[in-house]
Amino acid sequence: MNNFLTQDEIRAAQASFMQKVFGWMAAALAVTALTAMYVASSLNLVEIIIGNKIVFYALIFGELGLVIWLTSAMRTMSSTTAMMLFFAYALMNGLTLSVIFLAYTADSLAGTFFISGGMFMAMSAFGYFTKRDLTSWGSLLFMALIGIIIATVVNMFWKNDMFQLIISYIGVVIFVGLTAYDTQKIKELHLENADSETQSKGAIMGALTLYLDFINLFLYLLRIFGRKK
C-alpha cells in the first residue's frame, strides 16, 4: 500500500500516527499523576494501599501481569479493550507511585518532572527526525537494561547508597537512549499497518512504550535530584 504513497504523504501519515501516540501517552501520564496525588492526599487510601504490604505488592505484581498481557495479546484484542487495559495500567501505576508523593518534596517532584519532560522531548525529537538508523541501539540498550535490573536486585540486599546512585545515572542514560530508539521504531509502525483498527492498536502500543520510557526516566532522575521530606 505504501508503495503508492508519495514521500509527503508518508511523512503526513507518520505525523498523524505520532500525534495519536503522544496523545494517548499524555492522557495516561495525567491519569497516573492525578491518581498518585489523590491517593497521597488521603490518609485512608495511604493506609489501605501503602500501609498494607499485601495490597501494595499485589498491585505491583498486578501491574506487571497486566502490562505483559497487554503487550503479548495486543494483536488478538480490540483497540477498545487495549485502550481500557492501558488506562487501567496507568491507574494502577498511579496507586503504587503515590508513595513518591509521600517521600519527596513537592518542589523536587515538580522540578524533576520538568527535567524529565525536557530530556524526553529532546531525545524523542532526535529519534523522530534523525536520518540515522538507530536499530543497533536496541540490542545494546536491552542488554544494559537487563544488567541494571540485576544490579538493582543485588542492591536491594546490599543497600549501598553510592551503588544506587551509579545505577540511577546509568538508568537515565539507558532510558534517554530508549526514548530515541523507541520513537524512531514507533514512527515506522504505520508503514506496516493497513487498517484503522490495527493503526489504533499500534498507537496504543507505542503510547505504552513511550509511557514506560518516561516513567522510568523520571524515577531514575528523581533518585538523583529528588529531595526527601
Residue pairs with C-beta under 8 A, 6 or more apart in sequence:
1 194
2 10
2 191
5 13
10 191
13 190
14 187
14 188
14 190
17 187
17 189
17 190
17 199
17 202
17 203
17 206
18 128
18 183
18 186
18 187
18 206
20 199
20 200
20 203
20 207
21 186
21 203
21 206
21 207
21 210
22 207
22 210
23 207
24 83
24 86
24 203
24 204
24 207
25 206
25 207
25 210
25 211
25 214
27 87
28 86
28 87
28 89
28 90
28 207
28 208
28 211
29 90
29 211
29 214
29 215
31 87
31 90
31 91
31 94
32 90
32 91
32 93
32 94
32 97
32 215
33 94
34 94
35 90
35 91
35 93
35 94
35 95
35 98
36 94
36 95
36 97
36 98
36 100
36 101
37 98
37 101
38 45
38 98
39 45
39 46
39 49
39 50
39 94
39 95
39 98
39 101
40 46
40 98
40 101
40 102
45 98
46 98
46 102
48 55
49 55
49 56
49 59
49 95
49 96
49 98
50 56
50 98
50 99
50 102
56 96
59 92
59 95
59 96
60 96
62 92
63 89
63 92
63 93
63 96
66 85
66 88
66 89
66 92
67 89
67 208
67 212
69 85
70 82
70 85
70 86
70 89
70 208
71 205
71 208
74 82
74 201
74 204
74 205
75 201
77 85
77 201
78 197
79 197
79 200
79 201
79 204
82 200
82 201
82 204
82 205
83 200
83 204
86 204
86 207
86 208
89 208
90 211
93 215
97 215
100 109
100 219
100 222
100 226
101 109
102 229
103 228
103 229
104 222
104 226
104 227
104 228
104 229
105 226
105 227
105 228
105 229
107 227
108 222
108 225
108 226
108 227
109 222
109 226
111 225
112 218
112 221
112 222
112 225
112 226
113 218
115 221
115 225
116 214
116 217
116 218
116 221
117 214
119 172
119 176
119 179
119 217
119 221
120 179
120 213
120 214
120 217
123 176
123 177
123 179
123 180
123 183
124 179
124 180
124 183
124 210
126 180
126 183
127 134
127 179
127 180
127 181
127 182
127 183
127 184
127 187
128 183
128 184
128 187
130 180
130 184
134 180
134 181
134 184
134 185
137 177
137 180
137 181
138 181
138 185
141 174
141 177
141 178
141 181
144 170
144 173
144 174
145 174
145 178
148 167
148 170
148 171
148 174
151 163
151 167
152 167
155 163
155 164
155 167
164 223
165 223
165 224
168 220
168 221
168 223
168 224
169 220
169 224
171 216
171 217
171 220
172 217
172 220
172 221
172 224
175 213
175 216
175 217
175 220
176 217
178 213
179 210
179 213
179 214
179 217
182 206
182 209
182 210
182 213
183 210
186 202
186 206
186 209
186 210
189 202
189 205
189 206
190 199
190 202
192 202
193 199
193 202
